[in-house]
Structure formats: structure tokens, C-alpha cells
Amino acid sequence: MSTITDEQVQELAATAQPYSVALLSWGPRREQAGADEIERAHQRRMVSLRAAGVIAVLCPVASDTVCGVAIMTVPADEARAVMADDPCVQAGMMTCDVHPCHGFPGDSLP
């Protein structure tokens, strides 16, 4: 690991851009009747939001508690509204917490 100077940290910090992070967790109605079709509608919608550029990074999570993370390109209030319309959120299968965050242009998954 290389040594990073305070100046390098400040230079990077100056490039930070606003994003929102949506944290999806399994909700109390995860196992309801029709859950498979509702989840497929959720998946289609999330991939569509990614294709439209509303979601920059989409990460499904294999866990009994957390089910996904999305880095969104819209402000937190708009991200909350987008996620409130999600089929799984509306059905109580998932809950969603949205937080404003910052990211650095050019960052990507390897």
C-alpha cells in the first residue's frame, strides 16, 4: 500500500460529487403469496433504473437481512420517491433507507 499525503486526499475530496445510497432490507412480508412475481417486477425495475442512469451501481446482496445496495445519481429526496414506488417496497417485502453520500468520478467496480 502506498503512502497517501494530505494534499492527495484534499485533491480527491475536491472532486467529490453528490449521490444517494439506497439500502434495501428484507421486510416483514417477504414470503407473501405472489412474492416471486413481485420480486421479478422489482428486478426489472431496478435494471431499468440502472439502464436509465438513475442507478449508477447496483449490488444485490445475498443475506437474510440486507437484500441490496444501489448508488443513485439523483438527490436523496428523489431517490426516496423512486424507491417508494418499488413493487417490493410497496408490498412490504422490502424496506428502503436512503442517505445522501458522495462519490468520486471515475470510481468503478473492477
C-alpha positions in Angstrom: 0.0 0.0 0.0 1.4 3.4 -1.0 1.6 6.4 1.3 -1.0 9.0 0.6 -0.4 12.6 1.5 -2.9 15.0 3.0 -2.6 17.0 -0.2 -3.7 14.0 -2.3 -6.6 13.4 0.0 -7.7 17.1 -0.4 -7.3 16.9 -4.2 -9.5 13.8 -4.3 -12.1 15.3 -1.9 -12.4 18.4 -4.2 -13.7 16.1 -7.0 -16.5 14.5 -4.9 -19.9 14.5 -6.5 -23.3 14.1 -4.7 -25.1 10.7 -4.9 -27.6 8.8 -2.8 -27.2 5.4 -1.4 -30.3 3.2 -1.1 -30.1 0.3 1.3 -32.7 -2.3 0.8 -33.6 -4.8 3.6 -36.0 -7.7 3.7 -39.3 -6.7 5.1 -42.0 -8.5 7.1 -44.0 -9.6 4.1 -41.0 -11.2 2.2 -42.8 -14.6 2.0 -46.3 -13.5 1.0 -48.3 -15.1 -1.8 -47.1 -13.9 -5.2 -43.7 -12.9 -3.8 -41.8 -14.4 -6.7 -43.6 -12.3 -9.4 -43.4 -9.1 -7.2 -39.7 -9.7 -6.9 -39.3 -10.2 -10.6 -41.1 -6.9 -11.2 -38.7 -5.3 -8.7 -35.7 -6.7 -10.5 -36.9 -5.5 -13.9 -37.5 -2.0 -12.5 -34.1 -1.8 -10.8 -32.3 -2.9 -14.0 -34.4 -0.4 -15.9 -33.3 2.4 -13.5 -29.7 1.3 -14.0 -30.1 1.4 -17.8 -31.7 4.9 -17.5 -28.7 6.1 -15.4 -30.8 6.7 -12.2 -28.8 3.9 -10.6 -25.0 4.1 -11.2 -24.1 0.9 -9.3 -26.5 -1.9 -8.5 -25.4 -4.5 -5.9 -27.8 -7.3 -5.0 -26.8 -8.7 -1.6 -27.0 -12.4 -0.6 -28.2 -12.1 3.0 -31.1 -12.9 5.2 -31.4 -9.2 6.3 -30.0 -6.9 3.6 -31.1 -7.6 0.0 -29.4 -4.8 -2.0 -27.5 -1.6 -2.3 -27.9 1.0 -5.1 -25.8 4.1 -5.6 -28.2 6.5 -7.2 -27.4 9.6 -9.3 -30.3 11.6 -8.0 -30.7 13.6 -4.8 -31.8 11.7 -1.7 -35.4 13.1 -1.7 -35.9 12.0 -5.3 -34.2 8.6 -4.6 -36.7 8.1 -1.7 -39.6 8.8 -4.0 -38.2 6.5 -6.7 -37.7 3.7 -4.2 -41.2 4.3 -2.6 -42.7 3.2 -5.9 -40.7 -0.1 -6.0 -43.0 -3.1 -6.1 -41.3 -4.9 -3.3 -41.3 -1.8 -1.1 -45.0 -1.2 -1.8 -45.8 -4.9 -1.0 -43.9 -4.7 2.3 -41.4 -7.4 1.1 -38.5 -4.8 1.4 -37.8 -1.6 3.2 -35.5 1.1 1.9 -33.4 3.6 3.7 -31.9 6.3 1.5 -28.9 8.5 2.6 -27.1 11.3 0.7 -23.5 10.4 0.0 -20.5 11.5 -2.1 -18.5 9.6 -4.7 -15.6 10.2 -6.9 -15.9 10.4 -10.7 -14.1 7.5 -12.4 -14.6 5.1 -9.5 -15.9 1.7 -10.7 -16.1 -1.9 -9.8 -13.1 -3.9 -11.0 
